[in-house]
Amino acid sequence: MTARLLAYSHQQHDHMHAFTDIESSFAENVPEPVALTQTDAEINERYVKGEGRILIETNRERLSVFVESLRKPDYIELKPFYQRRERWTNDRKSSLIESFIMNIPVPPVFLYEKEFNQYEVMDGQQRISTLRDFYDDRFALEKLEYWPELDGKSYSTLPDKIRAGIDRRSLSSIVLLKESATDDKEVSLIRRVVFDRLNRGGIRLERQEIRNALFASTFNDLLHRLADLELFKKAWRIPTDKDAAKNSTFYQKMGDLEVVLRFFALRHAEKIEGPLQQFLDDYMFTMQKASSADVDMLEKQFHDVLTLGHEIFREKLFRVWDADSGKWSALPNKGFSDCVLTGLAWNLDKASTLIDKRDFVIEATQKLFQNYEPGTFTGRKSTKQDLLERLTLFRSMLEGVQ
């Protein structure tokens, strides 16, 4: 197996795409960790320079004024930064409004000042969007615990005294100032640290939700676009209707985006140095600077691979074979999808052969599951060696198809 793994690291195919220009700097352009062995003088110097210190200011605004400010162009950006898929139901939104009606303290929101007097939401996106939607009459109150007589009321239909009372309530915001960082690397590191600390309370975010928040970019937009492809949604059993998709935990927690990210990152699997999740973070950090040409190239590559996978496996795409029961799994598997997507990417030049021999490919896939111990292809083992082994085994099987 050592020879196979070595081949994985060094073998090049002209059609393997040509990794994009920005990817050539991958693993060379990630934030440097702070050295742990420093003298007191060096530590003091770092502190005096401002490294690791967060500059903030605290604001407090009446709700009516705050919501009106949301309508100013470029003032507060809700969606691209620290955005997660909507998790709050209408009754939870209603509960927040009821808290304001009763003057119960609501935690402050946390903003990042990306430019002077222009902000992005780091924590509090659900609270802010709830306020905006309520003031815009986009939902009616429901299942209120202490004010049930207001159920069914929207903002504009509330009794005038209640509406005036809400307008007088205030929302606090804590702003991470632009001066907290001196360059892009430091900005990325501070955002990551602050967001992680904020994430330790409330609804715990999944790692991909945090990446989606920290690394807003055209590449992150690409992940969303590709995960929204009909063939991809079909393979992962995600409803095409977004309201129905909210019932999918995999979709809610951005598991679909991580599958797409893993494909792009694992084309460079030989560069993994530590935990896979950190490797994915580092790849996202690098790809923030991807050009439009880079993104176009990656988009075409994924389209080609996904289409080829569907042509070969059809309803079995990303499913694993259970040698004991003699059946394909009903659900797709993330670890095995890594094998399929990267393996096909390395073999795009023989796409027509693989399609013509699809029955042979499916049979050979079954044999892989029969001949290797359970968990080999599903990610149960997660060291770099295990990962490279399963990617290489599947890729080698495809390369053997004549």
Secondary structure, DSSP 4 states (H G I P E B T S, - for coil): -HHHHHHHHH---TTTT---TGGGGTTTSSPPPPPS---HHHHHHHHHTTTT---EEEEEEEHHHHHHHTTSTTTEE-SSSS-------HHHHHHHHHHHHTT---PPEEEEEEETTEEEEEE-HHHHHHHHHHHTT-S---S-SS-GGGTT--GGGS-HHHHHHHHH-EEEEEEE-GGG-SSHHHHHHHHHHHHHHHHTSSSPPPHHHHHHHHT-SHHHHHHHHHHT-HHHHHHTT--SSHHHHTT-HHHHTTHHHHHHHHHHHHTTGGG--S-HHHHHHHHHHHHTT--HHHHHHHHHHHHHHHHHHHHHHGGGTTPPEETTTTEE-SS--HHHHHHHHHHHHTTGGGHHHHHHTHHHHHHHHHHHHHHS-TTTTTTSS-SHHHHHHHHHHHHHHHHT--
